[in-house]
Amino acid sequence: MMKDKKIVLPGGAGLVGQNLIARLMARGYTNIVVLDKHRANLAMLRQIQPEITIEYADLAEPGDWLGRIAGADVVVMLQAQIGGNDYQEFVRNNIDSTRLLLDAVKAHNVPSLVHISSSVVESVADDFYTNTKKDQERMVLDSGISCPVLRPTLMFGWFDRKHLGWLSRFMKKVPVFPIPGHGRYMRQPLYVGDFCNVIISCIESPRVGVFNISGHEKVDYIDIIREIKRATKASAVVLRIPFALFYSLLWVWGLFDKNPPFTTQQLSALSAKDEFEVIDWPGIFGVRSTPFREAIDETFNDPRYGHIVMEF
């Protein structure tokens, strides 16, 4: 295998990128280029992985960063706006950036592309993230570039500043942890370490097609919270509160926080009753599916990365 492959990671300072880089470095890859605009997370990445190339770049705007695509052996499109209440931010970071990247991949004849889509493209939810991710995936499929399109479900793991990572930190700060309604909202959480191994498999053995990378275990939201409480030894009491009250509290929070960790749109998506296809991705990509409890323990208790948290 070519360990000197030039691997370009747009949006590489986020959750998947940070985990992917750690695993690529462990496998001996050294020529890694990260393009991202989150300065705090870029600074953290420079401390953890000083050997790689890191560049600040607003991928929604043409700039010098486009030259970094030249000579790439593979581009892994990781950039995404996940949360927030400003629709234009979703358009910029999910649509505009993708248009520029696809043009650059074509212009520089990059031989391999991996697109990170999302399971939400098959969701019944109607929100900014879902709608722009659907548009983004359609752009990639219509581009004429042959590549794997990977659709992960809700991810968790090292460096998680949102999702389960934020929930764990909130749980440690409060005496009571609120659960909306009955809490029996089925999730298919995916360990980001497993997903990164799927990406590495695509880098080493290029594939073409759309793949639903869903967590193999179905876990209710309230049970996810209980597992986090167990793994982190948090003392907060897990308490169910009426769904309408929970929604109202989030709405008020959103009035004062322009980048809230959890929005009313995400709450609606939580209760949308989605169930995503489960394929044999461990067999297809030659990777292991880590059991949920084991993955939770590794997420919060790993001596190398379990204590490191990216800025929200």
N, C-alpha and C positions, 0 to 999 in steps of 0.2 A: 504493500500500500504506500501511496505517496504522502508521507507525513509533512512534506513541505508544500502541499496544496495551499493556494491562497483562498481562504474562506472569508467572505465578507458578510457581516451580520448587521444589516440595517435594523435599528431598534434593539441592538444587542445588549444594552444596559438594563433591560427589564428582567422580569422573573425568569423567563425561558432562556434568554441570552446569558445571564450570569451563570445559570446551572449548566447550560450547554458548554460554555467556555471552560468551566471547571473540569468537565468530563472530556472535552477535546484535549486540554492540556495534559490530563492524566494519561491519555492514549498516545501522547507524543506529538500532537499537532502544534506547530509554532507560528505559522504564518496566518494569523487571525487579525482581521480588521473590523473594528466596531465603529458604527456611525450612529450617534444618538444625540438628543438635545437635552437630556436630563442631567444637568451639571453635577448635582450631588451624587447621583448614582455612577456617573462617569468617574468622579474623583474616587469613589469607593472601589470601583473596578480597577483603577490604576494602582491602588494600594494592594489589592488582592492578587492581581495578575499583571505585574509591571512589564512583563516581557512582550505583551501584545501591542498592536497599534490601535490607538483610541483617538477618535476625532469628534469634536462637537459638530453637529450638523442638524439643521432643520430640514428634514427630508421632504417637507411640503413646498420647499422653495429651491429653485435651481441654485447651484453654488459649486465651489471648488470640490466638494465631497463627491460629485459625480465622477471625477477623475479616479477616485478610489476603486471604481468598478472595473476599470481597465486592468486586464491581466488576471482577473478573478477566475479561479477554477470552479467555484460554486458561490452562489448568493443565496442566503437563507433569509427570506423576508419575515422579520419578526415584529416590525413596527405596528403598533395598534393603540388606539384610544379606547380604553375599556370602560372607564367611569366618568362621571361629570354630568353637568346639566346644560352645557353649551353645545348645541348641535353642530355649530361650525367647527368646533375642535374635532369632532368625529369625522367631519368631511375632510378636513385638512390632513389628519393623521392616518385615516383609513383609506381615503380615496385619492386625494391629490398626491400624496407621497407614493402610492402604488403606481400611479400613472407615470411619474418621473422615473421610478425604478425600472419599470418594464421597458420604457424607452431606452434607458441606459444599458440594460441587459442585452437588448437587441443591437444597439449601436456598437457595443464592444464584443459582440459575439461570445458572450459568456456561455460555456458549454453545459452548465448545470444550474438549475434553479430549484429551490424548495420553497413552497409557499405555505405559511402557517395560517390556515383559515380558522374556523371555529365550529363547534357543534351547533351554535345558535343559528346557523344558516338553515337548519331544518327545524327550528323552534317555532312554536305558535306565538311567541312573544312579539310585541310590536313596540320597539324602543330604538333609541339612536344607535346603540351598539349593534343590535341585531340587523337593522336595516342597512347600515353602512358596511358591515361585514359581508352581507349578501351581495351588495354591489361590488365590493372588493374582489370576492371570489369570482364573480361573473367576469370582471375585467381580466383576471388571470387566465381563466378558461378560454376567453375569447381572443386572447393575445396571440395565439398561434405558437406559443412557447410550450414545448412538451415538458412536463414536470410533475412531480408528486404534489398533491394538494392534501394537506393533513388537517383533519378537523378534530381537535382535542375538546374534551369536556372540561368542566371546572378543574383547574389545576392548583396544586399546592406543593410546597417543598421548600428547600433552602432559599433564603433571601426574600421570602414572600412578604411584601409590604401591604398587600391588599388581601382580600379573601380570608383564608384561614389564618394567615400571619397576623393580619390586623385584629381578627377576632380573638386570637390568643393574647395579644397585648392588651386589648380592651378588657378581657376577662381578668387579667392580673390587677387592673386598676380599680375595679368596681366591686362592691360587695354582692350585688345582684346582677346576673346576666339575663337580659330579657329575650324571650323567644316569641316570635309572632304567631299568634293563634295556637294550634295544636302542635306545630313543629314537625308534623309528619309530611314533609316535602321531600320526595325522593330525589336524591342526587346520585350522580355517577362520577365521583371525584377521581381524578387521574393524577398519579404521582408524577411530578415534573421530571424526576430522574428517569423514569421509564420513557416518558415522551422524548427526552433528549437522546436516549439511546435509539429511539426510532429515527430521529433526525440524522444521527450519526450513521445509521444503517443506510439512509438515503444518500448521504454524502459518499459513502464508500461503495455503494452498489446502486447507482441511479435507477429510479423507477418512474413510471408514468401512471397516473390515475388519481382518483379521489378516494381517500381512506378515512373512515370514521374511527378515530382513536378514542374510544370511550373507556372509562374506568370499568373494570370487570366486576366490581362489587357495587350493588345498589345499597346506598346508605341514606337513611332519613337525616334531614338537617339537624334535628335535635340530638341524634346519636353521634353526628360529627362533632357537635359542641361537647358532648360528654367525653368523647375520646380525646379532644384537645385538653379538656379539664384534667383528665387522668394523666396524660403525657407531661403536661406542664406543672402538675400539682397545684393548680390554682385553687383558691379557697372560695371563689364566688359561688353563690347559690344560683342554679339554673331555674329560671321562673318563666312560665308561660304568661303572656299578657294578650288581651284582645287584639286581633289583627288590625282593626280600625285605629286603635290607639297607637299601635306601633307605626302604622302608616303616617298618622298625624305628627308624631314625634320626628320622623324622618323628614317630613315636609318642612317643619319649622327649622330643623337643623340646616336644611338646604338653603334657607333664606339668609343664613349667616356664614355659611361656608361655601365658597365657590368651587371647591374640589372635595366634596364630602366622601368619606370612605364607603358609604352605602347610601344609595338613592332610592326614591320611591319606584323608579323604573326597574331597578334591580330587585326590589322586593316583589314587584309584580311578576318579574321573570322567575323568581324563586318559586312562586306558587302556580306557575303555568302548567304543571303536570306533564312536562316533557319527559319522554323516554327515548333515548338514542340507541341506534343500532350498535350491537356489540359484535365485532368481527374478531377473528383469530389473529390480531396484530402481533402477538408474541411469536406465532409460527411464521407469519408472513415476513416479519423483519428480523427474526432470530434474536429476540430480546426477552427478558423476563418481565412478568407482571408481578410487581411487589404487592403482597397482601396489605390491605388498608392500615391495619393496626401497626404493622412493621414500618410502613412508610411514614405514619404519623410520628412514631418514635424517632426515626432517623431525621425527620424534618426539624424537630424541636430539641433533640438531644445529641446530634452529631457533634463531636468535639472540634471539628474543623470549621464547619459553616453554620451549625445550628443556632449560634448566638448572633450571627450577622444579619442586620435588617436594613433594607434599602429605605430611603426616604419615601414617604407616601406621595 
